Amino acid sequence: MKYIPLTEEQKAKVNPYHIITDRDTFDEAILMIGKKVVKLSNRPFKSELKVNTATGVVRNPNTHLWALTFVEDESVVDVKQLRIE
C-alpha cells in the first residue's frame, strides 16, 4: 500500500498534531498488518473480542486518520487507539 497524504479538506477537520504525525502513523499501521492488536482502552471490538487480527490500512471515513481493518469483524479503528498484543 502506498502512503497518500491528507487532502486540504481533511486537514481542516483534524488536529494539527495528527497532520504532523500522519506519515509515521501510516508506517506504524503497515507494521501492524497480520498482527494481533488490542485497543488501548481495553474495550472489545465489534466482534466482542478483546484481540483482533489486523488485515488492512484505510483512512477512517469519520476521523480522516489512518485506521486498521480486521479479520474478525467489519470495524475500522484508528491506529492511535491500538497496540500490538
N, C-alpha and C positions, 0 to 999 in steps of 0.2 A: 504494500500500500504506500502511496506517495503522500507526503505532507502537503496540505492545502491550507494556506493562511486564512485567518478570519477576514470576511469581507468588511467593508466600511460600515455597512448596516449592522452586522453582527457586533463589531467593535463598539458601536454606540449603545449596545444592550448589555455589555458585560463589564465587570470590574476591571479597572486598568491593570491590576496585578495579573489577572488571567490573560490579558493581551501579551504582557511581557513574557510569561511562562508558557505560552501556547505551544511552542516547538518542543520544549522539554517535556511537557505533558504528553504530547504525541509520542515522543520517543519512549517514555515510560509505558504508555499503553501498548506499544508494539511488543515490548518485553513481557507483558502480561498475557499475551495470546497463548492459549494452550495450557495456562497455569490455573490452579485453583485459587480463587480470590474470596475475600470476606469483606464485608462493609466495616468501616472504622467505627460506626455506631453500634455494631454487633447486632443489628436488626436483620431479620431474614429477607431474602429476595422474594419476588412474586411467587416463586416455586415453593415457598415456605421453608426452603433450606437455608442454612447459615453459610454454606460454601457452594459456590458455583464455578463452572469452568468457562473461562473467557474464550470467545471464538472470533471476535472481530472488533474493529475500531470504527466508530462513527461519530459524527457531530450530533450531540444531543439536540433534538429539534426544539426543546423547551429552554435550555440554558445556553446553547450555542458553544458549549465546551466539549472537549474530547470525552468520549464515553465508550464503554465496552458493551458488547452483546454476549449472550451466553447460550450454552448447550441446553441447559435445564429449563429455560423459560424465554419469553419474548421481551424481557425487560431491558432497558437501556439505563446504565448507571454511570455517572460522571467518574472519571479516573480519580479525581481528588477525594472521592468518598470510599476508595477501595485500597486494599493492600494484598500482596501475595500471602497466601497462608503459609 
